[in-house]
Amino acid sequence: MSKRQKFLLSSAVLSVLLLGIQYIPIEYRYVAIFGFFLVTYLVSAWALFDELKGIEWVTILSSPSLYASAIGLFYFLLPDNFISRVIIVILFGVGMYALFLTENIFSVAAARTIQLLRAAHAVGFLLSILTAALLYNTVFSLQWPFWSNGLLVAGATLPLLINGLWSMKLEPFLSKDILIMSISLSVIMGFIAVSLSFLPVSVWVAALFLATVLYVALGLLQHELSERLFKRTITEYVVVGLLVLIATLLVTPWK
């Protein structure tokens, strides 16, 4: 079986499992999502096994597992409409296939030069931001205490940052610099989540604001690690961040 066939089969199997989650009683949803996370990890390991080595068992396989968990958690928040759920499942399958291709490129590029690496960085970056946005949405939807929001956001952000930053160097280990940057930014994201917990913002506004902060920070750090951080790049990311900040302030019902 070729790699692409493995990726297609794995994406299809996981999509069917996601569709089946809707039939699980609501009281068991977190257990189901945890099980879905583990199954996704194992299926991803099978699909990408040929190129996996060393630290890649953590960095490469964390992205599809977190992506599946994020979609699974968001799946429970959808209205009880079969058509909308099927659409999400189809989009999930397409995204999972793209993620398998992306992570395979990272794994191959760690051993030899490959021309598709820049495209893989772009796809991986966008899917990481999407995963983060859905996870943040779930966190704030729980309406737990502010300190829980901070811990959960920091915990969800850390593996996404580690994968996103490691993929720029593709070293056979996690360097001290990447660990420090990942942990530091995760803590900052946690503090921002705590701050948002005291503001009268909606769940989606909070999630999108946090996702934008991650977009700006991770984007700048990736450009720095790839030695392509220029003044124009910084300006573009800062402008995006300011626009979202202004939009957040405008849509917040301060009264």
C-alpha positions as CSV (number, residue, x, y, z in Angstrom):
1,M,0.0,0.0,0.0
2,S,1.4,3.4,-1.0
3,K,1.7,6.3,1.4
4,R,-1.1,8.2,-0.3
5,Q,-3.4,5.2,0.0
6,K,-2.5,4.9,3.7
7,F,-3.3,8.6,4.2
8,L,-6.7,8.3,2.4
9,L,-7.6,5.2,4.3
10,S,-6.6,6.7,7.6
11,S,-8.5,9.9,6.9
12,A,-11.6,7.9,6.0
13,V,-11.5,5.7,9.1
14,L,-11.0,8.7,11.4
15,S,-13.9,10.5,9.6
16,V,-16.2,7.6,10.2
17,L,-15.2,7.5,13.9
18,L,-15.9,11.2,14.2
19,L,-19.3,10.7,12.7
20,G,-20.0,7.9,15.2
21,I,-19.1,10.2,18.1
22,Q,-22.4,11.9,17.8
23,Y,-24.2,8.7,19.0
24,I,-22.2,8.6,22.2
25,P,-24.2,9.8,25.3
26,I,-23.2,13.4,26.3
27,E,-22.0,12.3,29.7
28,Y,-19.2,10.2,28.1
29,R,-18.1,12.8,25.5
30,Y,-14.8,13.7,27.2
31,V,-13.9,10.0,27.5
32,A,-14.9,9.6,23.8
33,I,-12.6,12.5,22.8
34,F,-9.7,11.1,24.8
35,G,-10.2,7.7,23.1
36,F,-10.5,9.5,19.7
37,F,-7.2,11.2,20.5
38,L,-5.4,7.9,21.2
39,V,-6.9,6.2,18.2
40,T,-5.8,9.1,16.0
41,Y,-2.3,8.9,17.4
42,L,-2.1,5.2,16.6
43,V,-3.6,5.5,13.1
44,S,-1.3,8.4,12.4
45,A,1.7,6.3,13.6
46,W,0.6,3.5,11.2
47,A,0.2,5.9,8.3
48,L,3.5,7.8,8.8
49,F,5.5,4.9,10.3
50,D,8.0,4.5,7.4
51,E,9.6,7.9,8.1
52,L,9.2,8.3,11.8
53,K,12.2,8.3,14.1
54,G,13.3,9.8,17.4
55,I,11.5,12.9,18.5
56,E,9.2,12.7,15.5
57,W,7.0,10.3,17.5
58,V,6.1,13.4,19.6
59,T,6.4,16.3,17.2
60,I,5.0,14.7,14.0
61,L,2.2,12.7,15.6
62,S,1.0,15.5,18.0
63,S,-0.5,17.6,15.2
64,P,-3.0,15.1,13.7
65,S,-4.0,14.0,17.3
66,L,-4.7,17.5,18.5
67,Y,-6.5,18.4,15.3
68,A,-8.8,15.4,15.7
69,S,-9.4,16.3,19.3
70,A,-10.2,19.9,18.5
71,I,-12.7,18.9,15.8
72,G,-14.2,16.3,18.0
73,L,-14.7,18.7,20.9
74,F,-16.2,21.3,18.5
75,Y,-18.4,18.6,17.0
76,F,-20.3,18.3,20.4
77,L,-21.0,22.1,20.2
78,L,-22.8,21.8,16.9
79,P,-26.6,21.9,16.7
80,D,-28.3,18.6,16.3
81,N,-28.4,18.8,12.5
82,F,-27.2,15.8,10.5
83,I,-26.3,17.8,7.4
84,S,-24.1,20.2,9.3
85,R,-22.4,17.4,11.1
86,V,-21.7,15.5,7.8
87,I,-20.2,18.7,6.3
88,I,-17.9,19.0,9.3
89,V,-16.9,15.4,8.9
90,I,-16.1,15.9,5.2
91,L,-14.0,19.0,6.0
92,F,-12.3,17.1,8.8
93,G,-11.3,14.3,6.4
94,V,-9.9,16.7,3.9
95,G,-8.0,18.5,6.6
96,M,-6.6,15.3,8.1
97,Y,-5.4,14.1,4.7
98,A,-3.7,17.5,4.1
99,L,-2.1,17.2,7.6
100,F,-0.8,13.7,6.9
101,L,0.8,15.0,3.7
102,T,2.3,17.9,5.6
103,E,3.7,15.9,8.4
104,N,5.1,13.3,6.0
105,I,7.0,16.1,4.2
106,F,8.4,17.3,7.5
107,S,9.5,13.8,8.4
108,V,11.1,13.3,4.9
109,A,12.7,16.7,5.0
110,A,14.4,16.0,8.3
111,A,16.6,13.5,6.4
112,R,17.0,15.1,3.0
113,T,16.1,18.3,1.1
114,I,12.6,18.4,-0.4
115,Q,11.1,21.2,-2.5
116,L,7.6,21.0,-1.0
117,L,8.8,22.0,2.5
118,R,7.8,25.7,2.2
119,A,4.3,24.7,1.1
120,A,4.1,22.2,4.1
121,H,5.1,25.0,6.5
122,A,2.2,27.1,5.2
123,V,-0.4,24.3,5.5
124,G,0.9,23.2,8.9
125,F,0.8,26.8,10.2
126,L,-2.8,27.3,9.0
127,L,-4.0,24.0,10.5
128,S,-2.3,24.8,13.7
129,I,-4.1,28.1,14.0
130,L,-7.4,26.4,13.2
131,T,-6.8,23.7,15.8
132,A,-5.9,26.3,18.4
133,A,-9.1,28.4,17.6
134,L,-11.3,25.3,18.0
135,L,-9.6,24.3,21.3
136,Y,-9.8,27.9,22.7
137,N,-13.5,27.9,21.7
138,T,-14.1,24.7,23.6
139,V,-12.2,26.0,26.7
140,F,-14.3,29.2,26.9
141,S,-17.5,27.3,26.1
142,L,-17.0,25.3,29.4
143,Q,-17.5,28.5,31.4
144,W,-15.0,27.3,34.0
145,P,-13.1,29.6,36.5
146,F,-10.6,32.0,35.1
147,W,-7.6,30.0,36.3
148,S,-8.9,26.9,34.5
149,N,-9.1,28.9,31.2
150,G,-5.4,29.9,31.7
151,L,-4.2,26.4,32.4
152,L,-6.2,24.8,29.6
153,V,-5.2,27.4,27.0
154,A,-1.5,27.2,28.0
155,G,-1.7,23.4,27.9
156,A,-3.3,23.3,24.5
157,T,-0.9,25.9,23.0
158,L,2.3,24.2,24.1
159,P,2.3,21.1,21.8
160,L,1.2,23.3,18.9
161,L,4.1,25.7,19.4
162,I,6.6,22.8,19.8
163,N,5.5,21.3,16.5
164,G,5.3,24.6,14.7
165,L,8.8,25.8,15.8
166,W,10.5,22.4,15.5
167,S,9.3,22.1,11.9
168,M,11.4,25.1,11.0
169,K,14.6,23.4,11.9
170,L,13.6,19.7,11.7
171,E,16.4,18.7,14.1
172,P,16.5,15.1,15.6
173,F,15.9,16.7,19.0
174,L,14.1,19.5,20.7
175,S,16.6,22.4,21.2
176,K,16.7,24.4,24.3
177,D,15.7,27.6,22.4
178,I,12.6,26.0,21.0
179,L,11.5,24.6,24.4
180,I,12.1,28.0,26.0
181,M,10.1,29.9,23.3
182,S,7.3,27.3,23.4
183,I,6.9,27.3,27.1
184,S,7.2,31.1,27.4
185,L,4.6,31.8,24.8
186,S,2.3,29.2,26.2
187,V,2.4,30.9,29.6
188,I,1.7,34.3,27.9
189,M,-1.3,32.8,26.1
190,G,-2.5,31.4,29.4
191,F,-2.3,34.9,31.0
192,I,-4.1,36.4,28.1
193,A,-6.9,33.8,28.5
194,V,-7.1,34.7,32.2
195,S,-7.5,38.4,31.3
196,L,-10.2,37.6,28.7
197,S,-12.1,35.7,31.4
198,F,-12.8,39.0,33.1
199,L,-14.0,40.8,30.0
200,P,-17.5,40.7,28.6
201,V,-16.5,39.0,25.4
202,S,-18.3,36.2,23.7
203,V,-16.8,32.7,23.4
204,W,-16.0,33.1,19.7
205,V,-14.5,36.6,20.2
206,A,-12.2,35.3,22.9
207,A,-11.2,32.2,20.9
208,L,-10.5,34.2,17.7
209,F,-8.5,36.9,19.6
210,L,-6.3,34.2,21.2
211,A,-5.9,32.4,17.8
212,T,-4.8,35.8,16.3
213,V,-2.2,36.3,19.0
214,L,-0.9,32.8,18.3
215,Y,-1.0,33.6,14.6
216,V,1.2,36.7,15.1
217,A,3.6,35.2,17.6
218,L,4.1,31.9,16.0
219,G,4.4,33.5,12.5
220,L,7.1,35.9,13.7
221,L,9.0,33.1,15.5
222,Q,8.9,30.8,12.5
223,H,10.3,33.6,10.3
224,E,13.0,34.3,12.9
225,L,14.0,30.6,13.0
226,S,14.1,30.4,9.2
227,E,16.1,33.6,9.1
228,R,13.5,35.4,7.0
229,L,12.3,37.9,9.5
230,F,12.3,41.3,7.7
231,K,10.8,44.6,8.6
232,R,8.0,44.2,6.1
233,T,7.1,40.8,7.6
234,I,7.0,42.3,11.1
235,T,4.8,45.2,9.9
236,E,2.3,42.8,8.2
237,Y,1.9,40.7,11.4
238,V,1.6,43.7,13.7
239,V,-1.0,45.3,11.5
240,V,-3.1,42.0,11.6
241,G,-2.8,41.9,15.3
242,L,-3.8,45.6,15.8
243,L,-6.8,45.2,13.5
244,V,-8.1,42.2,15.4
245,L,-7.5,44.0,18.7
246,I,-9.5,47.0,17.5
247,A,-12.3,44.7,16.2
248,T,-12.4,42.9,19.6
249,L,-12.7,46.2,21.4
250,L,-15.5,47.4,19.1
251,V,-17.6,44.2,19.4
252,T,-17.2,43.9,23.1
253,P,-20.4,45.1,24.9
254,W,-18.7,47.3,27.5
255,K,-22.0,48.6,28.9
